[in-house]
Amino acid sequence: MTLVAASRLLGQGGLTGPGWVEVAGERIVAWGEGTPPGVPDQAVDGLVAPGYVDVHCHGGGGASFGDDRAAIEQVVATHRAHGTTTMVGSLVTGTIEDLERAVTVMARAVGDGVIAGIHLEGPWLSVAYKGAHPAERLRDPDIAEVDRLLAAGHGTVRMVTIAAERTGAAAAVAHLAAAGVMAAVGHTGAEYDATRAAIAAGARGATHLYNGMPDILHRTPGPALALLEDDRVWLELVADGHHVHPALIAYTMAAHPDRVVLVTDAMQAAGYRDGDYILGELPVEVRDGIAHVAGTTTIAGSTLTLDRAVRTAIGAGVDPEIALAAATSHPADYLGLPDVGRIAPGTWADLVVLDGGYNVQAVMHRGTWLPPSPQGD
């Protein structure tokens, strides 16, 4: 048993003053507010929160999901050092054959507990709002192709992004929902009514809301309004200050405090350095921490880590409790990950220690502190 006392705690009831967490092996067995029920093994002068959960991430540390096992582990290690203890690996558009191979590799990593699932961001996306996806690979969803990739994952594909205006989109969304896979609307030029039809068919996610979709206009409100107004839809935000203006981050999170999910949409340069990269099949330039498709102004993912996303949201005026929930319990609920994102008996012992500026001081993953660990009194 390990008993950890903290000066602040993000428990099931929200942010508290002093609190404690008891860990046995890889699981949390108890927690509480106030004085711990014994002499703590470690006393933390900071905020103890659940480990962060990133459900939309393509890479980091110079590596990408979908390459080999070593690359997957490099991405995970990079983000874990920034407090993210649970990750879903995202794949960009490629050929069905290439995606099938990548899903097969990643499915083994899911089985071994390295990542929590797979997200297919493409190839069933809009050409007009393709972002960093190769236009020649984009296509209408075909149920046989969808099933081929789901089969390659053996139940590990947790989310698929689809453009709602694509022919067959509503049928594909319904098919995914019936299979227990989160269907998210994104990289889409869909009109308002087409987006509502996708939601009616079972879509419950908004892939990086506001990005990869048209602006809300008074006569053509488009997909964003339809996604915002339906309380069944989870709203992803890339809170790096570049993808979405801080004022809009703050407004969206204040208006929908129980539905926003902070994601990184990170590519290889996250936690790494500026330079020239390849995202899927496209060359990407990273300068001053901002990624663009080479020679264009098109944003190509981010170099974000979730700890910075939380700080960006709080810096924009978001209540810290809402910002932290958007990086912990909300993404866990979004993709149905019951053992993470909360400090509760039976969940994995994944914790992050934050200082007063919400900077990561220490990380526990499944009961083991990553160096450096907090010092006991």
N, C-alpha and C positions, 0 to 999 in steps of 0.2 A: 504494500500500500504506500502511496505517496500523497501527502496532504499539502496542498498549496494554498497559502493565504495571500490575498491581494488587497491593495488599498482601494481598488475599484473593480467591479465585476459586471460583465454583461451576462446576466442570467436569463432564465425563462421569463421573468417579469420585466426585463429591460435593464437599463443601467442602474446600478446601485452604488452605495458607498462600499465600505469594506465587505469582503466576501471570501469564500473558500471553495475549493474543488478537491475532491478525493478521487484518486486514480488507482485502479488495480489492473496491472498488466497493460493492455491496450485500450481499456474502456474506462469511462467515467462511472463511478458507482454512487457518488453523492455530491451535492453542492448545497450551499446555503449562504445567507446574508449574515453579516455581523461577525462575531468571534468564532473561529473554528472550534470544532469539538475535541481538540487535543493540541499538542504541540506541533506546529507545522514543520514539515521537512524543508520547506522553502517559503520564504516571505518575500513577496514581490512588491516593490514600490512602483506601482503603475497599474494600468488597466489590463485585466485578463479577459479576453474575449474568445469566442470560438474561432478556430482556424478559418481563414477565408476560403470561399468556394467559387472557383472560376469555371463557368459553363460554356464560355465561348473564347477559345484561345488557340492560335495556330502555331505558336512557337516562342522561343526565348533562348537566351544564352548562346546564340549563334546556331541553333538547331530548330528543326521543324517537326511537328507531328506528321506521321505518314511516311517518314523516311525509315530508318531501321530502329531496333530496340534501343541502341545506345543513344540515338537522337531523342527518342521519347524520354528517356531517363534524364538526359541533359536539360530538356525543357522543364520537366517536373522539378528537378533540383534547383534550377534558377528561380522559378516562381515560389518554391517552398521557402527559400531564404528570405522572401519578401512577405511571408505570412500565409501564403496560399497552400493549404494542406490537402485540398481536394480539387482535381482538375478533370474537365471533360475536354478531350482533344478534338479540335475542329480541322476539317479538311476543306481546301478550296477546290474549285472545279477542275476536273481532269477528264480523261477518257473513262468510260465505265470499267475498262480493264485495269487501268492504273488505280482507280478508286477501290476496286475490289481487292487488289493486292495490298493497298494501304490499310483498308479496313481489316483484312486478315491479320496483318502485323499488329495493329492496334488492339484487336480483340484479345490477343494473347496477353497484352499488357493489362487490359481490363481484368482478365481472369487471374492475373497475378497480383492484383490490387495496386498497380502502379498508377493507373488512371481510373476514373469512375464511369467512363462511357465515351461514345463517339458522336460527334456532330457533323453532319454532311451539309456544308454550305455550298450547294450547287450539286449537279449542273442545271437544275431546273429554275433558272433565274432569268431576269429581264436583260436583254442586250442593252437597252437604253440606260439602265441603272446597274450595270455590271460591276462597277468598281474595279477591283483588281482580279477579275475573272476573265479568262480568254473568251472573247465573243464567239469564236468558231466552235467552242465546246458546249455552248448553252443550247438548251432544247426544251421542248414540252415534256412534262412528266409522263412516263410510261410505267404502268403498274408492274410489268415484267422486270423492267430495269430496277425499279424501287425494290422489288422482292429479291432480286439478285444481290443487291448490296446489303439488305437486311439479313439475308441468309449467310453472307460472308461474315457478318458480325456475330452470328449466333446469339442474338438477344442483347448485344452490347451497344447497338446504335440507339441512342436516346433521343436525338433531335435531328430534324431535317428542315432546312429552310427552302421555301418555295415562293415564287412570284405568283400572286393570286390571279393575275390576268392571263397566265399561260393556259393554253388549251389543255383541259384535263386536270387543272389544278385542284378544283373542288373535290373531284373523285379521288385524287391522290391524297389529299388532306384527310378525307374520310377513311381511306384505306390505312393510312398511318395511325390515325387516332384509334381505329379498331385494333391495330396491332400493339397499342400501348406506347407508341412513339410520339413525342412532342412534335407537332407540326407548327412551324413558325413562319410568319409572313415576312419576307425581306427581299432586298434587291429587286424591287417591284415598282412598276409604274401604274399599278392597278387603280382604277377609279374607286370611289367610296363604296359603291354598291357591290363591286366585285370583291372588295376586301371583306365587307360584311358577309358575303356569301361564303368566303373561305372560313370565317369565324363560325358561321352557322354549321359548316361541315366538320368543324372540330379543331381549327387552328387556335392555339392558346398562347402563342408567343409572338413577340415583335422583335425581329432580328435587328440589333442596333438601331432603335427608333430614331427617326429623323435622317439617318444616313442611308444612302442607297435607295432613296425614294423621293418623290417630288415634294416641294414645299406645300404647306397648307395654304390654299388660296380661297377667297371668299366665294367664288362660283364653282371651283373644282377642289374640294377639300382633300381629295385623294385618300391614300391608305392611312396616313398618320392619324387623322381624326377618328376614323373607324376603329383603329387599334386603341387609341386613348380612351374613347368613351365606353368601351365594353369592359366591365369589371372582371370578366373571365380571363382577360389577356394579360400576360406578364410582359413588362416593358423593359427591354434591355437598353442600357445607356453606356456609351463609352465616355467616361468622365475624365478625359485628359486635357480639357480646355481647348482642344483643337477640333475634335469631331463635333462637339456641341458647345455652344457658348455657355459659360458658367451661369449666367442669369437664367437660361432656359433649363439647365440642369436643376437649379434651385427651384424654379417654378414647377417643373414636372414632378420632382420628388415631394414637394410640399402638397401638390394637388392629388398625388397618387402615392401616399406614403407606404401603402401595403402591397404595391404591385411592381415597384421598380427593382430591377436586378442590375447591379453594376457588373460589367464584363470588361475584359481587356481588349478582345479582338487582336491580341498581340501577335506580331510576327517575330522572326529570328532575332532581331536587334533588341528586343526587350531584355533589360538587365545586361546588355552587352555594349555595343558601340556603334557609332555611325559607320556607314560604308555602303557597299553595293551588294545586293542580295538577290535571290530568286525566291519568289512566293508562288508556289505552284509551278506555272510555266512562264510567269512574267518577271522581267527584271525590275527591281525596286531599288530606289535610292533613298538612303536615310541620311538626312542632314539636320543637325541641331535637334536630334531626337524625333523628327517627324518623317514618316515614311510616305513616299509617293511612287506611283508607277513611273519608271524611268522616263524622263523627258516630258512629263505631264504634270498637271496640278491635281491629279486624281489621288486621293488618300488611299494607301495600301495597307490596311490594318494600322496597328499602333505599336509603340514601344512601351506601352503602359504595363505596370504591375498593379495588383489590386490595392496594395497599401497606398499607392499614390492616388488611385481613383478615390479611395475613401477620403484622403486629405484634400483632394480637389473639391469634392462635394461639400465637405465641411467648410472649406475656405470660401465656397460660393454662398454660404449661409444655411446649408442644410443642417438640421438638427443631428448631432452626432449619433444618437440612437437610431435614427432613420437611415443614416449613411452606413452604419455598421450592419444593420439588419439587411440592407441591400447587398452586402458582400458576404453574408453568412446564411441566415435562415431563409431569405427569399430565394436565392439560387437553389438551395437544397429543396425547397418546396416546388419550385418551377419544374425541376426535372425529376422529382420524386426520389430524393436521396435521403432516406429517413435517419441514417446514422451519423450525419454530419450537420454542421451549421448551427448547432445549439449545444449549450452546456446543460446536459440532462443525463440522468442515470441510463446506462445502456448505450449511449452514443460513443463513438470513437474518442479517445483521449487526444483530441487535436485542439491545441490552444495557441493563442498568440498574445504576447505581452507588448503593450503599447505605452509609450511615454505620454506626457501632456500634450505633445504636438501630433499624436497618433502615428509616431514613427515606430517601426518594429524594433523591439529590443531583444526578444527571444521567441522561439517557436518550438512547440511540442508537437510531434507527429506520432500518433498511436502510442502514447505513453512515454516517449523518449524525447528529451530535449535535444534540439540541434545546437551545436556550439555557436556562439557562446550562450550558456544557460544562465538564468537569473541566479544570483547569489543568495544563499540562505543567511539568516541572521545568526 
